Amino acid sequence: MKKEMKLFQNEKIRVKWDENKENWYFSIVDVIAVLTKSLNPRKYWSVLKMRLKQEGSKLTTNCSQLKMRSSDGKYYNTDVADTEQLLRLIQSIPSKKAEPFKLWLAKVGSDRIDETEDPELAFDRAMNTYLKKGYSKEWINQRLKTIEVRKELTDEWFRVGINKQTDYAILTNEITKAWSGKTVKEYKILKQLKKENLKDNMTNLELVLNMLAEATTKEFSKKEDPKTFSHSKKIAKKGGIVAGNARKDIENKLGECVVTKKNAKEIHFKSKRKLENK
């Protein structure tokens, strides 16, 4: 678990990164101190916990404790929250500093409801988000295609009785390892990623091979109509191997690795800055 200190409005918040769970955890009392300016944020949190319990919130029972370094240099068990829990907590804090977060959450919620009525809005939002981040239109079109291919694959998994996100993750890992030679976690480590989406940090060629692996897996599944999860795992591996063989063939002809350590900053943003400086 990696320890770090993050700044929030120029004030320090203690955080920890859990590599196994791939999650950031934030010190709750630090967040409360920043948002409320309370002289006793621990007391504030104690009172707030009681109120949340009375409201039926599961936040106080689900939050974890991690050892964090205090101002005296020693480490103590500290209540922490992941990102989702933290946003829920902020909703319960009456503070001017918390209001921008509450407005943002309301806007996000409204947008997601609109997207359930008109799924095309989700693609428009994704396109605009990627453009703002500096991705090229060519890469974005490729990335949006991967979303379509992925949706078709998960629909097929759902058809054969697989509907748990944990099972999707296991099958995705089988596909990724078979085509790239790395598990999803190993791939993200190679690209020095944490919470970032792996596909958002792939080159065009990596995206194409990943799409080939997922599209092939879907077709194999439709043909074989698996009745067990273990059968679906074998199919996922077989689909990945097809793309893996294509990768090896490309690498032999190119004389270089297709699976690269480059992430979005190096693939897109550095090249964009070079063009702007010319």
C-alpha positions as CSV (number, residue, x, y, z in Angstrom):
1,M,0.0,0.0,0.0
2,K,1.4,3.3,-1.1
3,K,1.3,6.3,1.2
4,E,0.9,9.8,-0.1
5,M,-0.3,13.3,0.8
6,K,-2.7,15.1,-1.5
7,L,-3.5,18.8,-1.5
8,F,-7.1,20.0,-1.4
9,Q,-7.6,23.7,-1.8
10,N,-4.0,24.1,-0.6
11,E,-4.6,22.0,2.5
12,K,-3.2,18.6,3.1
13,I,-5.3,15.4,3.1
14,R,-3.7,12.1,4.1
15,V,-4.4,9.4,1.6
16,K,-3.2,5.8,0.8
17,W,-3.3,3.9,-2.4
18,D,-4.2,0.2,-2.1
19,E,-2.6,-1.6,-5.0
20,N,-4.6,-4.8,-4.4
21,K,-8.0,-3.1,-4.4
22,E,-6.8,-0.3,-6.8
23,N,-8.4,2.3,-4.7
24,W,-7.5,5.6,-3.0
25,Y,-8.4,6.0,0.7
26,F,-8.8,9.4,2.2
27,S,-8.6,10.4,5.9
28,I,-12.1,11.4,6.9
29,V,-11.1,13.7,9.7
30,D,-8.8,15.6,7.3
31,V,-11.5,16.1,4.8
32,I,-13.9,17.3,7.5
33,A,-11.3,19.7,8.9
34,V,-10.8,21.2,5.4
35,L,-14.5,21.5,4.6
36,T,-15.8,22.7,8.0
37,K,-12.8,24.4,9.6
38,S,-13.9,22.7,12.8
39,L,-11.6,23.1,15.8
40,N,-12.3,19.5,16.6
41,P,-12.9,17.5,13.4
42,R,-12.8,14.2,15.3
43,K,-15.7,15.3,17.5
44,Y,-17.5,16.6,14.4
45,W,-17.0,13.1,12.7
46,S,-18.3,11.4,15.9
47,V,-21.5,13.4,15.9
48,L,-21.9,13.0,12.1
49,K,-21.5,9.3,12.4
50,M,-24.4,9.1,14.9
51,R,-26.6,11.2,12.6
52,L,-25.8,9.1,9.6
53,K,-26.7,5.9,11.5
54,Q,-30.0,7.4,12.5
55,E,-30.7,8.2,8.8
56,G,-30.0,4.5,7.9
57,S,-26.7,5.2,6.1
58,K,-24.3,2.3,5.8
59,L,-21.4,4.6,5.4
60,T,-20.2,4.5,9.0
61,T,-20.3,0.7,9.1
62,N,-18.6,0.2,5.7
63,C,-15.8,2.7,6.2
64,S,-12.4,1.2,7.0
65,Q,-9.5,2.0,9.2
66,L,-5.9,2.3,8.1
67,K,-2.8,3.4,10.0
68,M,-1.8,6.9,9.0
69,R,0.9,9.2,10.2
70,S,-0.3,11.9,12.7
71,S,1.2,15.3,13.4
72,D,3.3,13.8,16.2
73,G,5.1,11.5,13.7
74,K,3.4,8.3,15.0
75,Y,1.0,6.1,13.2
76,Y,-2.6,5.6,14.4
77,N,-5.7,3.8,13.1
78,T,-7.7,6.4,11.2
79,D,-11.2,6.2,9.7
80,V,-10.8,6.4,5.9
81,A,-13.2,6.5,2.9
82,D,-12.8,5.5,-0.7
83,T,-13.9,8.0,-3.4
84,E,-17.6,6.8,-3.5
85,Q,-17.9,6.9,0.3
86,L,-16.1,10.3,0.4
87,L,-18.6,11.9,-2.0
88,R,-21.5,10.5,0.0
89,L,-19.9,12.0,3.2
90,I,-19.6,15.4,1.5
91,Q,-23.3,15.4,0.8
92,S,-24.0,15.3,4.6
93,I,-21.7,18.2,5.5
94,P,-23.4,21.6,5.6
95,S,-20.5,23.8,4.3
96,K,-19.9,26.4,1.6
97,K,-16.8,24.5,0.6
98,A,-18.8,21.3,0.1
99,E,-21.5,23.0,-2.0
100,P,-19.5,22.9,-5.3
101,F,-19.2,19.1,-4.9
102,K,-22.9,18.8,-4.2
103,L,-23.8,20.8,-7.3
104,W,-21.4,18.7,-9.4
105,L,-22.9,15.4,-8.0
106,A,-26.4,16.7,-8.8
107,K,-25.3,17.6,-12.4
108,V,-23.6,14.2,-12.9
109,G,-26.7,12.4,-11.6
110,S,-28.9,14.4,-14.0
111,D,-26.7,13.7,-16.9
112,R,-26.7,9.9,-16.2
113,I,-30.5,9.8,-16.0
114,D,-30.7,11.7,-19.4
115,E,-28.3,9.1,-20.9
116,T,-30.5,6.2,-19.9
117,E,-33.2,7.8,-22.0
118,D,-30.9,8.6,-24.9
119,P,-27.7,6.5,-24.9
120,E,-26.3,8.6,-27.7
121,L,-25.7,11.4,-25.2
122,A,-23.2,9.1,-23.4
123,F,-21.1,8.9,-26.6
124,D,-21.3,12.7,-27.1
125,R,-20.2,13.2,-23.5
126,A,-17.3,10.7,-24.0
127,M,-16.2,12.5,-27.2
128,N,-16.2,15.9,-25.5
129,T,-14.4,14.6,-22.5
130,Y,-11.6,13.0,-24.6
131,L,-11.3,16.1,-26.7
132,K,-10.9,18.3,-23.6
133,K,-8.1,15.9,-22.4
134,G,-6.2,16.4,-25.6
135,Y,-6.8,13.1,-27.4
136,S,-6.9,13.2,-31.2
137,K,-10.3,12.7,-33.0
138,E,-8.8,9.6,-34.8
139,W,-7.9,7.9,-31.5
140,I,-11.3,8.9,-30.0
141,N,-13.2,7.3,-32.8
142,Q,-11.2,4.1,-32.2
143,R,-11.8,4.3,-28.5
144,L,-15.6,4.7,-28.9
145,K,-15.6,1.7,-31.2
146,T,-13.9,-0.3,-28.4
147,I,-16.8,0.7,-26.1
148,E,-19.3,-0.7,-28.6
149,V,-17.3,-4.0,-29.0
150,R,-17.1,-4.3,-25.2
151,K,-20.8,-3.8,-24.8
152,E,-21.5,-6.6,-27.3
153,L,-19.2,-8.9,-25.4
154,T,-20.8,-8.2,-22.0
155,D,-24.2,-8.7,-23.5
156,E,-23.1,-12.1,-24.7
157,W,-21.7,-13.0,-21.3
158,F,-25.1,-11.9,-19.8
159,R,-26.9,-14.1,-22.3
160,V,-25.0,-17.2,-21.1
161,G,-25.8,-16.4,-17.4
162,I,-22.8,-14.3,-16.4
163,N,-23.8,-11.1,-14.7
164,K,-21.4,-10.3,-11.9
165,Q,-18.8,-7.6,-12.3
166,T,-16.2,-9.8,-10.6
167,D,-16.8,-12.5,-13.1
168,Y,-16.5,-10.0,-16.0
169,A,-13.1,-8.9,-14.5
170,I,-11.9,-12.5,-14.4
171,L,-12.9,-13.1,-18.0
172,T,-11.3,-9.8,-19.1
173,N,-8.1,-10.8,-17.4
174,E,-8.1,-14.1,-19.3
175,I,-8.5,-12.2,-22.6
176,T,-5.9,-9.5,-21.8
177,K,-3.3,-12.0,-20.7
178,A,-3.8,-14.2,-23.7
179,W,-3.4,-11.4,-26.2
180,S,-0.9,-9.1,-24.5
181,G,1.1,-11.6,-22.3
182,K,0.1,-9.6,-19.2
183,T,-2.7,-9.5,-16.7
184,V,-4.7,-6.3,-16.5
185,K,-2.8,-5.4,-13.3
186,E,0.6,-6.1,-14.9
187,Y,-0.4,-4.1,-17.9
188,K,-1.4,-1.1,-15.7
189,I,1.9,-1.4,-13.7
190,L,3.8,-1.3,-17.0
191,K,2.1,1.9,-18.0
192,Q,2.4,3.3,-14.4
193,L,-1.4,3.6,-14.0
194,K,-3.5,3.5,-10.8
195,K,-7.2,4.3,-11.2
196,E,-6.9,5.4,-14.8
197,N,-8.6,3.3,-17.5
198,L,-6.2,0.9,-19.2
199,K,-7.8,1.4,-22.7
200,D,-7.5,5.2,-22.3
201,N,-3.8,4.7,-22.2
202,M,-3.4,2.3,-25.2
203,T,-2.0,3.1,-28.6
204,N,-4.2,2.7,-31.6
205,L,-2.6,-0.7,-32.3
206,E,-3.1,-1.9,-28.7
207,L,-6.8,-0.8,-29.0
208,V,-7.2,-2.7,-32.3
209,L,-5.7,-5.9,-30.9
210,N,-7.8,-5.7,-27.7
211,M,-10.9,-5.2,-29.9
212,L,-10.0,-8.2,-32.0
213,A,-9.6,-10.3,-28.8
214,E,-13.0,-9.2,-27.4
215,A,-14.9,-9.5,-30.7
216,T,-13.4,-12.9,-31.3
217,T,-14.3,-14.1,-27.8
218,K,-17.9,-12.9,-28.4
219,E,-18.2,-14.9,-31.7
220,F,-16.7,-18.0,-30.1
221,S,-19.1,-17.7,-27.2
222,K,-22.1,-17.4,-29.6
223,K,-21.0,-20.5,-31.4
224,E,-20.1,-22.7,-28.4
225,D,-23.0,-21.5,-26.2
226,P,-21.1,-22.2,-22.9
227,K,-23.2,-23.5,-19.9
228,T,-20.5,-23.0,-17.2
229,F,-18.2,-20.2,-16.1
230,S,-15.2,-22.4,-16.6
231,H,-16.2,-23.0,-20.2
232,S,-16.5,-19.2,-20.7
233,K,-13.0,-18.8,-19.3
234,K,-11.6,-21.2,-21.9
235,I,-13.4,-19.3,-24.6
236,A,-12.0,-16.0,-23.3
237,K,-8.5,-17.4,-23.4
238,K,-9.1,-18.8,-26.9
239,G,-10.3,-15.4,-28.1
240,G,-7.4,-13.7,-26.6
241,I,-4.9,-16.1,-28.2
242,V,-6.2,-15.2,-31.7
243,A,-5.3,-11.6,-31.1
244,G,-2.1,-12.7,-29.3
245,N,-1.0,-14.5,-32.4
246,A,-1.7,-11.4,-34.5
247,R,0.4,-9.3,-32.0
248,K,3.3,-11.7,-32.3
249,D,3.1,-11.6,-36.1
250,I,3.1,-7.8,-36.1
251,E,6.0,-7.7,-33.7
252,N,8.1,-10.0,-35.8
253,K,7.6,-7.9,-38.9
254,L,8.0,-4.5,-37.0
255,G,10.9,-5.7,-34.9
256,E,9.5,-4.0,-31.8
257,C,7.0,-4.7,-29.0
258,V,3.4,-3.7,-29.6
259,V,2.5,-3.8,-25.9
260,T,4.2,-0.5,-24.8
261,K,4.8,1.2,-21.5
262,K,3.7,4.5,-23.0
263,N,0.6,5.9,-21.3
264,A,-1.7,8.7,-22.5
265,K,0.6,11.4,-21.4
266,E,3.4,10.1,-23.7
267,I,1.2,8.9,-26.5
268,H,-1.1,11.9,-27.0
269,F,-0.2,14.9,-24.8
270,K,3.6,15.1,-25.5
271,S,3.1,14.8,-29.2
272,K,0.4,17.5,-29.1
273,R,2.7,19.9,-27.2
274,K,5.5,19.3,-29.8
275,L,3.1,20.2,-32.6
276,E,1.9,23.3,-30.8
277,N,5.6,24.4,-30.2
278,K,6.5,24.1,-33.9
